[in-house]
């Protein structure tokens, strides 16, 4: 980059500091717990400096186990999405979202991870993996548990580094859709974001007068 794209090299350092080194809304341990979960979900074994930071910020083996359990559960979340899309009418006593959320609670019980932090990790995991159904369920659950929106946004944003901007954009569309559904009560800044037109970045305008 220094030889061919110096501006990109400069921007790389600025983005890395803002995303990784700057204290924002997550405290140091919360951030490293979410990082551990996202890197595991993204199969990024080279991110061992975050393993070191996880332990340096007070993380334990039991808490790491919680992160690994959450990633494994997230990989299977499509099972509940399938139930919701196709078979929910046959199993009304097993609501898909409730079954998924109950499983999360059981997985982290007794592993010294607060439910709110588990939820934040799941937001990052689903953003990293592009799991839209589970992300919507966990976002709604986070609102129900009064998880601060800035922490939710920061947890989602960490997926930018290992998984790319498009995964973050797709996660943002899921969040926007939830806000516009009326099922949650956002704060004023996030309500303003949802009400701002032109946020659907993946939708192309019609070409040259063609019908849309």
KEKE-3310 file (N, C-alpha, C; in steps of 0.2 Angstrom, whole numbers, plus 5000, padded with zeros to 4 digits):
npx = (5004:5010:5018:5010:4996:4996:4987:4977:4984:4986:4973:4969:4976:4970:4956:4958:4963:4952:4942:4947:4956:4952:4943:4926:4910:4908:4915:4933:4934:4921:4922:4932:4927:4917:4925:4932:4921:4917:4928:4930:4918:4920:4931:4944:4958:4970:4969:4976:4980:4969:4965:4975:4972:4959:4961:4970:4961:4953:4946:4941:4943:4931:4922:4927:4923:4909:4908:4912:4902:4891:4894:4894:4880:4874:4878:4869:4857:4849:4841:4830:4826:4821:4810:4802:4799:4793:4787:4780:4767:4763:4769:4764:4766:4779:4786:4797:4806:4806:4811:4824:4829:4828:4837:4849:4850:4851:4863:4873:4871:4878:4891:4897:4894:4886:4868:4866:4878:4881:4871:4875:4887:4881:4875:4886:4891:4881:4881:4893:4892:4881:4868:4852:4839:4841:4848:4839:4830:4838:4842:4829:4827:4837:4833:4822:4828:4834:4847:4859:4858:4870:4880:4876:4877:4891:4895:4890:4898:4911:4912:4915:4929:4935:4926:4921:4914:4901:4895:4892:4884:4873:4868:4864:4853:4844:4843:4837:4825:4819:4817:4808:4797:4790:4790:4799:4806:4815:4828:4829:4840:4842:4829:4828:4838:4831:4820:4825:4826:4832:4841:4843:4855:4857:4849:4846:4843:4830:4835:4838:4824:4817:4804:4802)
npy = (4994:5006:5009:5009:5013:5025:5034:5025:5017:5026:5029:5016:5015:5025:5020:5008:5012:5019:5009:4999:5003:5014:5019:5018:5015:5002:4994:4989:4975:4970:4974:4965:4953:4953:4954:4942:4933:4937:4935:4921:4917:4921:4913:4918:4914:4921:4932:4933:4943:4948:4938:4938:4951:4949:4941:4950:4960:4954:4943:4926:4908:4901:4911:4913:4901:4903:4912:4904:4895:4903:4906:4894:4891:4901:4897:4887:4894:4896:4885:4888:4899:4893:4886:4896:4902:4892:4881:4885:4886:4872:4870:4877:4878:4880:4893:4901:4911:4912:4899:4900:4911:4906:4895:4902:4908:4897:4892:4901:4901:4902:4904:4916:4927:4941:4943:4953:4956:4944:4945:4956:4951:4941:4950:4955:4943:4938:4949:4947:4935:4936:4933:4936:4934:4929:4940:4950:4945:4945:4959:4964:4958:4963:4977:4974:4971:4983:4986:4997:5007:5013:5004:4993:4996:4998:4985:4978:4985:4980:4969:4974:4975:4961:4955:4964:4979:4977:4967:4973:4984:4976:4971:4983:4987:4977:4981:4994:4990:4984:4995:5002:4994:4996:4988:4990:5003:5016:5027:5045:5049:5037:5035:5045:5042:5031:5036:5044:5046:5037:5027:5014:5006:4996:4996:4999:5014:5016:5013:5025:5030:5019:5008:5005)
npz = (5000:5003:4992:4981:4985:4994:5001:5005:5014:5024:5028:5032:5045:5052:5053:5059:5072:5076:5077:5084:5094:5101:5115:5116:5117:5122:5136:5140:5142:5138:5124:5120:5123:5113:5102:5102:5100:5087:5079:5080:5074:5061:5058:5059:5063:5064:5072:5085:5094:5099:5107:5117:5122:5127:5138:5145:5149:5159:5155:5157:5156:5157:5153:5140:5135:5135:5124:5114:5114:5110:5097:5091:5093:5086:5073:5071:5070:5059:5059:5067:5060:5048:5054:5057:5045:5037:5045:5056:5058:5060:5072:5084:5097:5099:5097:5086:5088:5102:5106:5101:5108:5121:5121:5120:5132:5140:5136:5141:5154:5170:5166:5169:5161:5158:5153:5144:5138:5132:5122:5115:5109:5101:5092:5085:5080:5071:5062:5057:5050:5042:5046:5045:5050:5063:5068:5068:5078:5089:5090:5093:5105:5112:5113:5121:5133:5137:5132:5129:5114:5108:5112:5106:5092:5091:5094:5082:5073:5074:5066:5054:5052:5051:5042:5032:5024:5018:5025:5037:5032:5027:5040:5045:5037:5042:5055:5053:5046:5057:5066:5059:5059:5070:5081:5091:5103:5098:5103:5102:5092:5085:5080:5072:5062:5057:5051:5041:5024:5010:5015:5011:5005:4996:4985:4969:4959:4946:4929:4917:4915:4914:4920:4937)
capx = (5000:5014:5021:5004:4990:4997:4981:4973:4988:4984:4966:4969:4978:4964:4951:4960:4963:4945:4938:4950:4960:4948:4937:4919:4904:4909:4921:4938:4932:4915:4924:4937:4923:4913:4930:4933:4916:4917:4934:4928:4913:4923:4936:4950:4963:4976:4968:4978:4981:4963:4965:4979:4968:4954:4964:4972:4955:4950:4943:4943:4942:4924:4919:4928:4918:4902:4909:4912:4895:4887:4896:4891:4873:4873:4878:4863:4851:4845:4835:4824:4823:4817:4804:4798:4797:4790:4783:4778:4760:4763:4772:4762:4768:4786:4788:4804:4810:4807:4815:4831:4832:4828:4843:4854:4850:4853:4870:4878:4870:4883:4897:4900:4893:4879:4864:4866:4884:4879:4867:4880:4891:4877:4874:4892:4892:4876:4883:4899:4889:4875:4862:4847:4833:4843:4850:4833:4828:4843:4841:4823:4828:4842:4829:4818:4832:4836:4854:4860:4859:4877:4884:4873:4880:4898:4896:4890:4903:4917:4912:4918:4936:4937:4921:4920:4909:4895:4891:4889:4878:4867:4866:4861:4847:4840:4841:4832:4819:4816:4815:4803:4792:4786:4791:4804:4805:4822:4830:4828:4845:4841:4823:4829:4841:4826:4816:4829:4825:4838:4846:4843:4861:4858:4843:4848:4837:4829:4839:4836:4817:4814:4800:4806)
capy = (5000:5012:5010:5010:5016:5028:5036:5019:5015:5031:5028:5010:5016:5029:5016:5003:5015:5021:5003:4994:5005:5019:5018:5021:5013:4995:4994:4985:4968:4969:4974:4960:4947:4953:4952:4935:4929:4938:4932:4914:4916:4923:4909:4922:4912:4925:4938:4931:4948:4949:4933:4941:4957:4946:4939:4956:4964:4951:4937:4919:4902:4900:4917:4911:4895:4906:4915:4899:4892:4908:4906:4887:4892:4906:4893:4883:4898:4895:4880:4892:4903:4888:4884:4903:4903:4886:4876:4888:4884:4865:4869:4884:4878:4881:4899:4900:4916:4910:4894:4902:4915:4901:4891:4907:4909:4890:4891:4905:4901:4899:4905:4923:4932:4944:4942:4959:4955:4939:4948:4961:4946:4938:4955:4955:4936:4938:4953:4944:4929:4938:4929:4941:4932:4929:4946:4954:4942:4947:4966:4965:4956:4968:4982:4972:4971:4989:4986:5004:5007:5014:4998:4988:4999:4997:4978:4977:4988:4977:4965:4978:4973:4954:4953:4969:4984:4975:4963:4979:4987:4971:4971:4990:4986:4973:4986:4999:4987:4983:5001:5005:4990:4999:4983:4993:5010:5018:5033:5050:5049:5031:5036:5050:5038:5026:5041:5048:5043:5035:5023:5007:5006:4990:4997:5004:5017:5014:5015:5029:5031:5012:5007:5002)
capz = (5000:5004:4986:4976:4987:5001:5004:5008:5019:5029:5030:5036:5051:5056:5054:5064:5078:5078:5078:5089:5100:5104:5119:5114:5122:5126:5140:5137:5142:5133:5117:5118:5122:5107:5097:5102:5097:5080:5076:5080:5069:5055:5057:5059:5068:5065:5077:5092:5099:5103:5113:5122:5125:5131:5145:5149:5151:5164:5153:5159:5151:5157:5149:5133:5133:5133:5118:5109:5114:5107:5090:5089:5093:5080:5067:5070:5071:5053:5060:5070:5054:5044:5057:5057:5038:5034:5048:5062:5059:5063:5079:5087:5104:5099:5094:5084:5091:5109:5106:5099:5114:5127:5120:5121:5140:5143:5134:5145:5161:5175:5164:5171:5156:5158:5147:5139:5135:5127:5116:5111:5105:5096:5086:5081:5076:5066:5057:5053:5046:5038:5048:5046:5055:5070:5070:5070:5084:5095:5091:5097:5112:5116:5115:5127:5139:5138:5130:5126:5107:5106:5113:5100:5086:5092:5093:5075:5069:5075:5061:5048:5051:5048:5037:5027:5025:5015:5030:5041:5028:5028:5046:5046:5034:5046:5060:5050:5045:5064:5069:5055:5060:5076:5087:5096:5104:5098:5106:5097:5087:5081:5077:5066:5057:5053:5047:5036:5018:5006:5019:5008:5001:4991:4980:4963:4955:4939:4924:4911:4913:4914:4925:4943)
cpx = (5004:5017:5015:4998:4992:4991:4977:4977:4986:4978:4965:4971:4973:4959:4952:4960:4956:4941:4940:4953:4957:4943:4931:4914:4905:4915:4926:4936:4926:4918:4928:4932:4919:4918:4931:4928:4916:4922:4933:4923:4915:4929:4943:4955:4969:4975:4970:4979:4975:4962:4969:4975:4962:4956:4967:4967:4951:4946:4945:4941:4934:4920:4921:4924:4911:4903:4908:4905:4890:4888:4893:4883:4871:4873:4872:4856:4846:4840:4829:4821:4819:4810:4799:4795:4792:4785:4780:4771:4759:4765:4770:4765:4776:4788:4795:4808:4811:4811:4822:4833:4832:4835:4849:4855:4853:4861:4875:4876:4876:4890:4900:4899:4886:4875:4865:4873:4884:4876:4871:4884:4887:4876:4880:4893:4887:4878:4889:4897:4884:4869:4856:4842:4835:4846:4844:4830:4832:4843:4835:4823:4832:4838:4824:4822:4836:4844:4855:4862:4866:4881:4882:4877:4888:4899:4895:4895:4910:4918:4915:4925:4937:4932:4919:4914:4902:4891:4888:4883:4872:4864:4862:4854:4842:4838:4836:4825:4815:4813:4809:4797:4787:4787:4795:4803:4812:4822:4829:4833:4843:4834:4824:4833:4836:4822:4819:4828:4832:4843:4847:4849:4861:4853:4846:4842:4836:4833:4836:4829:4814:4809:4803:4803)
cpy = (5006:5014:5012:5014:5020:5031:5031:5017:5020:5030:5021:5011:5020:5024:5011:5006:5016:5014:4999:4997:5011:5017:5021:5019:5007:4996:4989:4978:4966:4969:4968:4953:4947:4951:4945:4931:4930:4935:4924:4913:4917:4918:4912:4920:4917:4931:4936:4937:4950:4944:4935:4947:4954:4944:4945:4960:4960:4945:4930:4914:4901:4905:4915:4905:4898:4909:4910:4895:4896:4907:4899:4888:4896:4902:4889:4887:4898:4889:4883:4897:4899:4887:4890:4903:4898:4882:4879:4886:4877:4865:4876:4884:4879:4887:4899:4905:4914:4904:4895:4906:4910:4897:4896:4907:4902:4890:4895:4905:4898:4901:4912:4928:4935:4943:4947:4958:4949:4941:4952:4956:4943:4943:4955:4948:4936:4943:4950:4938:4930:4935:4934:4940:4932:4936:4951:4951:4945:4955:4967:4963:4961:4975:4980:4972:4977:4990:4993:5003:5008:5008:4993:4990:4997:4989:4976:4979:4984:4972:4968:4975:4966:4952:4958:4973:4981:4971:4968:4982:4982:4971:4978:4990:4982:4977:4991:4996:4986:4989:5003:5000:4992:4994:4985:5000:5013:5025:5038:5050:5043:5031:5040:5046:5034:5030:5044:5043:5041:5031:5016:5007:5001:4991:5002:5007:5015:5017:5019:5029:5024:5012:5003:4995)
cpz = (5000:4997:4981:4979:4994:5004:5008:5014:5025:5032:5034:5043:5055:5057:5059:5071:5081:5080:5083:5095:5104:5109:5117:5119:5125:5130:5138:5137:5138:5126:5116:5118:5116:5101:5096:5099:5089:5076:5075:5074:5062:5053:5056:5064:5069:5070:5084:5097:5102:5108:5119:5126:5129:5138:5149:5152:5156:5162:5156:5154:5151:5153:5141:5130:5131:5126:5112:5108:5110:5099:5087:5088:5087:5073:5066:5070:5065:5054:5063:5064:5050:5047:5057:5050:5036:5039:5055:5064:5062:5070:5083:5094:5105:5095:5092:5088:5099:5110:5105:5106:5120:5127:5122:5129:5143:5142:5139:5152:5165:5172:5164:5165:5157:5152:5142:5135:5130:5121:5112:5106:5100:5090:5082:5077:5070:5060:5053:5048:5042:5039:5050:5050:5062:5073:5072:5077:5090:5096:5095:5104:5116:5118:5121:5133:5141:5137:5127:5118:5105:5107:5107:5094:5086:5091:5086:5071:5069:5069:5054:5047:5048:5042:5032:5028:5023:5021:5035:5038:5028:5035:5048:5043:5039:5052:5058:5049:5052:5067:5065:5056:5066:5082:5092:5097:5104:5102:5100:5091:5082:5077:5071:5061:5053:5049:5041:5029:5014:5010:5016:5003:4995:4985:4975:4961:4948:4934:4918:4910:4913:4920:4931:4945)
residu = (UNK:UNK:UNK:UNK:UNK:UNK:UNK:UNK:UNK:UNK:UNK:UNK:UNK:UNK:UNK:UNK:UNK:UNK:UNK:UNK:UNK:UNK:UNK:UNK:UNK:UNK:UNK:UNK:UNK:UNK:UNK:UNK:UNK:UNK:UNK:UNK:UNK:UNK:UNK:UNK:UNK:UNK:UNK:UNK:UNK:UNK:UNK:UNK:UNK:UNK:UNK:UNK:UNK:UNK:UNK:UNK:UNK:UNK:UNK:UNK:UNK:UNK:UNK:UNK:UNK:UNK:UNK:UNK:UNK:UNK:UNK:UNK:UNK:UNK:UNK:UNK:UNK:UNK:UNK:UNK:UNK:UNK:UNK:UNK:UNK:UNK:UNK:UNK:UNK:UNK:UNK:UNK:UNK:UNK:UNK:UNK:UNK:UNK:UNK:UNK:UNK:UNK:UNK:UNK:UNK:UNK:UNK:UNK:UNK:UNK:UNK:UNK:UNK:UNK:UNK:UNK:UNK:UNK:UNK:UNK:UNK:UNK:UNK:UNK:UNK:UNK:UNK:UNK:UNK:UNK:UNK:UNK:UNK:UNK:UNK:UNK:UNK:UNK:UNK:UNK:UNK:UNK:UNK:UNK:UNK:UNK:UNK:UNK:UNK:UNK:UNK:UNK:UNK:UNK:UNK:UNK:UNK:UNK:UNK:UNK:UNK:UNK:UNK:UNK:UNK:UNK:UNK:UNK:UNK:UNK:UNK:UNK:UNK:UNK:UNK:UNK:UNK:UNK:UNK:UNK:UNK:UNK:UNK:UNK:UNK:UNK:UNK:UNK:UNK:UNK:UNK:UNK:UNK:UNK:UNK:UNK:UNK:UNK:UNK:UNK:UNK:UNK:UNK:UNK:UNK:UNK:UNK:UNK:UNK:UNK:UNK:UNK)
# end
